[in-house]
């Protein structure tokens, strides 16, 4: 793959638009970022669960604050990569100066497709079709379409939100640049390509859009029969930004909620530093650290230094694997290839997160309520879509915005219209709608 082709300011849905001059490239990618920031889909992330229940007395991360932090890290990664490509590879294309903007825009969008209640929302939708009442539709859709429904995927749904022409909307969805859209797709293949992985990048209905993007950018085809493409190189930066943000920020939230103690959290962050080899750096770090007495501020200071170190190390890994990445042969994450000290420290954080954070009773209670609420809502609206003429269905369907009303007779597309609506809900709205439909007083 070629950097000069991989960065394109052309937009999906704007086929008749004239080529953009190099001087306008910055403006186009900045428009992607701004378009996302001002969108209702992005605003709704403020009321979607990240890990912990939404704010009580302590304000923890939600999907919106998480996405903003990922975008901040992503911008640093992209900016650093543009410098390295010029210095070490001799690439001096003006478009590459905008890598930070492209990566940060893709980072903003990476969680847009997540339904309410985090990953439990994805599982409840999948389970409805795999084991619940939705299983009756299996004979009415193709095998590939059925895989989409059985394994509802937030990553694929984000791509759909950004590219699908909803009722009354313009072609191309958000009409984003090809490069920003490609940088978003961690799994550049459909659900049927690797059924055992259960992760994929685009629904069966959106394959044509991805192929258009891949052809424009020259993304390498790894398996034509399965429609598997090589990742756009910037995907590795978006993935690294997400990995860094959620692993480290979850620790901070856990300490504020007193799930982890101060000393335990401090040690987890300090593990990222070689206190013997980096004596000079560590002594400077400690001198500033000792000035701070507020516990939350101390942890924030350590976290910031760890993020800075991981950004630098991630770019080192990228440059080391650069040729393999552009050839489509590198399939791992940058984080999994960190130097030993950081890799070991990250593994400790990951193991502790599973043990003490993701299995915390409050987290599990949100997941359980999510199962109950989303299963009920999917069932109500799917039944209404397929039986639209009853008095009850007419009332249920009146709750769906016009952009989600499907005029297509195709079973798969009708179901998708329901999932488009429900996956876009906030946690709070889903809870309210569930109570209203089921006659439960708040």
Secondary structure, DSSP 8 states (H G I E B T S, - for coil): --HHHH----BTT-TTS----GGGHHHHHHHHHHHHHTSHHHHGGGGSBSSS-S-SSS---BHHHHHHHHHHHHHHHHHHHHHHHHHHH----GGGGGHHHHHHHHHHHTTTT--TTHHHHHHHHHHHHHTSGGGGGGGGS-HHHHHHHHT--HHHHHHHHHH---TTS-TTTTT-BHHHHHHH-SS-S-TTTTTTT---SS-GGGHHHHHHHHHHHT--EEETTTTEE---TTHHHHHHHHHHHHHHHHHHHHHHTTSS-HHHHHHHHHTTS-TTTTHHHHHHHHHHHHH---HHHHHHHHHHHHHHHHHHHHHHHHHHTHHHHHTT---S-SGGGS-HHHHHHHHHHHHHIIIIITT-HHHHHHHHHHHHHHHHHHHHHHHHHHSTTSHHHHHHHTTS-GGG------HHHHHHHHHHHHHT--HHHHHHHHHHHTT---
